Amino acid sequence: MKTALVDSLHREEQTILDHLNASLPFRRLEEIRRLLALYDAPTPVGADLDAVISRSVTPPGGGRDVLRGIGAAMREARSA
């Protein structure tokens, strides 16, 4: 696109936004959106993982073997 056209579109966009921001219904809509964003925020990944883990069956040994294996792998990685 030609720069003059793009500049003109940016100016028109800004003009429209200025008019919208000046209107009470639009400001109210933005306030409602901000409020909803607080409640619609996705749950943290850790919360989902905790829920999955709590529903899973505990392996034999209470999972100690798995933890020992992870610990050994971490020690190996550090020494490498």
C-alpha positions as CSV (number, residue, x, y, z in Angstrom):
1,M,0.0,0.0,0.0
2,K,1.1,3.5,-0.5
3,T,2.4,5.3,2.5
4,A,-0.2,8.1,2.1
5,L,-3.0,5.6,2.2
6,V,-1.5,3.8,5.3
7,D,-1.0,7.1,7.1
8,S,-4.6,8.1,6.3
9,L,-5.9,4.8,7.6
10,H,-3.9,5.2,10.8
11,R,-5.3,8.7,11.4
12,E,-8.8,7.5,10.7
13,E,-8.3,4.6,13.2
14,Q,-7.1,7.0,15.8
15,T,-10.0,9.3,15.3
16,I,-12.5,6.5,15.7
17,L,-10.7,5.3,18.8
18,D,-10.8,8.8,20.3
19,H,-14.5,9.0,19.7
20,L,-15.1,5.5,21.1
21,N,-13.0,6.3,24.2
22,A,-15.0,9.4,24.8
23,S,-18.3,7.6,24.8
24,L,-19.6,6.3,28.1
25,P,-20.9,2.9,26.7
26,F,-17.4,2.1,25.3
27,R,-15.7,3.0,28.5
28,R,-18.1,0.8,30.4
29,L,-17.5,-2.0,28.0
30,E,-13.8,-1.7,28.6
31,E,-14.3,-1.8,32.3
32,I,-16.4,-4.9,32.1
33,R,-13.8,-6.6,29.9
34,R,-11.1,-5.8,32.4
35,L,-13.2,-7.2,35.2
36,L,-14.1,-10.4,33.3
37,A,-10.4,-10.9,32.4
38,L,-9.7,-11.2,36.1
39,Y,-12.2,-14.1,36.4
40,D,-11.6,-15.7,33.1
41,A,-7.9,-16.0,33.7
42,P,-6.7,-19.5,32.9
43,T,-5.7,-21.7,35.9
44,P,-2.0,-22.1,36.4
45,V,-0.4,-25.1,34.8
46,G,0.7,-26.4,38.2
47,A,-2.9,-26.5,39.4
48,D,-3.9,-28.8,36.5
49,L,-0.9,-31.0,37.1
50,D,-1.7,-31.3,40.8
51,A,-5.2,-32.4,40.0
52,V,-3.9,-35.0,37.5
53,I,-1.3,-36.3,39.9
54,S,-3.8,-36.5,42.8
55,R,-6.1,-38.7,40.7
56,S,-3.4,-41.0,39.5
57,V,-2.6,-44.3,41.2
58,T,0.5,-44.3,43.5
59,P,3.1,-46.6,42.1
60,P,4.5,-49.5,44.2
61,G,6.9,-48.1,46.8
62,G,5.0,-44.9,47.0
63,G,6.8,-43.5,44.0
64,R,10.2,-43.6,45.8
65,D,11.7,-45.6,43.0
66,V,10.7,-43.0,40.5
67,L,12.1,-40.2,42.6
68,R,15.4,-42.1,43.1
69,G,15.7,-42.5,39.3
70,I,15.0,-38.8,38.8
71,G,17.6,-37.9,41.5
72,A,20.2,-40.1,39.9
73,A,19.5,-38.6,36.4
74,M,19.9,-35.1,37.9
75,R,23.2,-36.0,39.6
76,E,24.5,-37.5,36.3
77,A,23.6,-34.4,34.4
78,R,25.4,-32.2,36.9
79,S,28.6,-34.2,36.7
80,A,28.6,-34.4,32.9
